[in-house]
Amino acid sequence: MSDAAKVKINYSLVFIFLLASLFIYIFYRPEGTLINILVAEFFSSKHFLSVKNSVADVLPLNELIIYSLPGGLWVFSASILARNLRLRLYNKQINLEWLPMVFALWLEFWQYFGIVKGRFDVIDILIVLLFGFTALLAHRPMQLSHRMLFPFHRRSAFFMLVFVCVFLGHVF
């Protein structure tokens, strides 16, 4: 399989995983989640809640899928996009491919101490590690060129968008 085909497969997985996360956040997460607040602004709250409840009734998901899987999906997606992506700080270049996994574990750490909203869960940590290491191993054969995060280009913009998605999943 050519590198171009591997890139297409990995980027397709990123797109599918982020859509799956969005679906879970919109239809299964609490109304106080930022993405649900934004969706409720575009549609009437009553209609949105009706559709949301209908989807949850037709396709019930267990709590592991609702509360743990999206974290793993976005870590996988961000790790794929961060392949050979670098950030220059002073005279150092930092490889960003480990950042999504470290960031997710950092959030769990702060949840444990009650500083960040959410519930500390060992399963979340295991899923983040599983998806993060899978992404790091799955795309190793891809020969992406080394790029800097700034100035922005398509891959760095998508990478930043994935982190915006994490913010949209925050509960207020």
C-alpha positions as CSV (number, residue, x, y, z in Angstrom):
1,M,0.0,0.0,0.0
2,S,1.4,3.4,-0.9
3,D,2.0,6.2,1.6
4,A,-0.7,8.2,-0.1
5,A,-3.2,5.5,0.5
6,K,-2.2,5.2,4.1
7,V,-2.6,8.9,4.6
8,K,-6.1,8.7,3.1
9,I,-7.1,5.8,5.3
10,N,-5.8,7.6,8.4
11,Y,-7.4,10.9,7.6
12,S,-10.7,9.0,6.9
13,L,-10.5,7.4,10.3
14,V,-9.9,10.8,11.8
15,F,-13.0,12.2,10.1
16,I,-15.1,9.1,11.1
17,F,-13.9,9.1,14.7
18,L,-14.6,12.8,15.1
19,L,-18.1,12.4,13.7
20,A,-18.7,9.5,16.0
21,S,-17.6,11.7,19.0
22,L,-19.8,14.5,17.8
23,F,-22.8,12.2,17.6
24,I,-22.2,10.9,21.1
25,Y,-21.7,14.4,22.5
26,I,-24.8,15.8,20.9
27,F,-27.2,12.9,21.5
28,Y,-26.0,11.3,24.8
29,R,-24.1,13.9,26.8
30,P,-25.8,16.3,29.2
31,E,-27.5,19.5,28.0
32,G,-24.9,21.6,29.8
33,T,-22.2,20.4,27.4
34,L,-21.0,23.4,25.3
35,I,-21.8,21.7,22.0
36,N,-25.3,21.0,23.2
37,I,-25.7,24.6,24.3
38,L,-24.7,25.7,20.9
39,V,-27.0,23.2,19.1
40,A,-29.9,24.3,21.3
41,E,-29.3,27.9,20.2
42,F,-29.8,26.9,16.6
43,F,-32.9,24.7,17.2
44,S,-35.6,25.2,19.7
45,S,-34.6,23.6,23.0
46,K,-37.8,21.6,23.1
47,H,-37.4,20.2,19.6
48,F,-33.7,19.5,20.2
49,L,-34.4,17.6,23.5
50,S,-37.2,15.6,21.7
51,V,-34.8,14.5,18.9
52,K,-32.1,13.8,21.4
53,N,-34.3,11.6,23.5
54,S,-35.7,9.8,20.4
55,V,-32.2,9.0,19.2
56,A,-31.2,7.7,22.7
57,D,-34.3,5.6,22.8
58,V,-33.8,4.1,19.4
59,L,-30.0,3.5,19.9
60,P,-29.2,3.0,23.5
61,L,-25.5,3.1,24.4
62,N,-23.8,2.0,27.5
63,E,-21.9,4.5,29.8
64,L,-18.5,3.3,28.6
65,I,-19.3,4.3,25.0
66,I,-20.9,7.6,26.1
67,Y,-18.3,8.8,28.6
68,S,-15.1,7.1,27.8
69,L,-14.9,6.3,24.1
70,P,-15.0,10.0,22.8
71,G,-11.8,10.7,24.7
72,G,-10.0,7.8,23.0
73,L,-11.4,8.8,19.6
74,W,-10.2,12.4,19.8
75,V,-6.8,11.3,21.2
76,F,-6.4,9.0,18.2
77,S,-7.5,11.7,15.8
78,A,-5.2,14.4,17.2
79,S,-2.3,11.9,17.4
80,I,-2.7,11.1,13.7
81,L,-2.8,14.7,12.8
82,A,0.2,15.5,15.0
83,R,2.5,13.1,13.1
84,N,5.7,15.0,12.5
85,L,4.1,18.2,13.6
86,R,6.4,20.4,15.6
87,L,6.1,23.5,17.7
88,R,9.0,25.9,18.0
89,L,9.6,27.3,21.5
90,Y,12.6,29.5,21.7
91,N,15.3,27.5,20.0
92,K,13.7,24.1,20.6
93,Q,11.4,22.1,18.4
94,I,8.9,20.0,20.2
95,N,7.3,17.0,18.4
96,L,3.5,17.2,19.1
97,E,2.5,13.6,18.4
98,W,2.6,12.8,22.2
99,L,0.6,16.0,23.1
100,P,-2.9,14.6,22.7
101,M,-2.3,11.6,25.0
102,V,-0.4,13.7,27.5
103,F,-3.2,16.4,27.5
104,A,-5.9,13.8,28.0
105,L,-4.0,12.2,30.9
106,W,-3.4,15.7,32.3
107,L,-7.2,16.4,32.3
108,E,-7.8,13.1,34.1
109,F,-5.2,14.1,36.7
110,W,-7.0,17.4,37.4
111,Q,-10.3,15.7,37.5
112,Y,-9.0,13.4,40.2
113,F,-8.3,16.5,42.3
114,G,-11.6,18.1,41.4
115,I,-10.1,21.1,39.7
116,V,-11.5,20.3,36.3
117,K,-15.2,19.2,35.9
118,G,-15.6,15.6,35.1
119,R,-15.2,12.3,36.9
120,F,-11.8,10.7,37.2
121,D,-12.0,7.2,35.8
122,V,-9.2,4.6,35.3
123,I,-11.2,3.3,32.3
124,D,-10.8,6.7,30.6
125,I,-7.0,6.5,31.2
126,L,-6.9,3.0,29.7
127,I,-8.9,4.0,26.7
128,V,-6.8,7.1,26.1
129,L,-3.6,5.0,26.3
130,L,-5.0,2.3,24.0
131,F,-6.2,4.8,21.3
132,G,-3.1,7.0,21.7
133,F,-0.6,4.2,21.3
134,T,-2.7,2.6,18.5
135,A,-2.5,5.9,16.6
136,L,1.2,6.2,17.2
137,L,1.8,2.7,15.9
138,A,-0.8,2.7,13.2
139,H,0.6,5.6,11.2
140,R,4.3,5.0,11.7
141,P,4.8,3.8,8.1
142,M,3.4,7.1,6.8
143,Q,6.1,9.4,5.6
144,L,4.7,12.8,6.4
145,S,7.0,15.8,6.1
146,H,8.0,17.6,9.2
147,R,5.9,20.7,9.5
148,M,5.7,23.5,12.1
149,L,2.5,24.1,13.9
150,F,2.8,27.8,13.1
151,P,2.4,29.2,10.5
152,F,-0.8,27.4,9.9
153,H,-1.3,24.9,7.1
154,R,-4.1,22.4,6.6
155,R,-2.8,19.7,8.9
156,S,-2.0,22.1,11.8
157,A,-5.4,23.7,11.4
158,F,-7.1,20.3,11.7
159,F,-4.9,19.5,14.7
160,M,-6.0,22.7,16.4
161,L,-9.7,21.9,15.5
162,V,-9.5,18.6,17.3
163,F,-8.5,20.5,20.5
164,V,-11.4,22.9,19.9
165,C,-13.6,19.7,19.8
166,V,-12.4,18.8,23.3
167,F,-13.4,22.3,24.5
168,L,-16.9,21.8,22.9
169,G,-17.3,18.7,25.0
170,H,-16.8,20.6,28.3
171,V,-19.7,20.7,30.7
172,F,-20.5,24.2,32.0
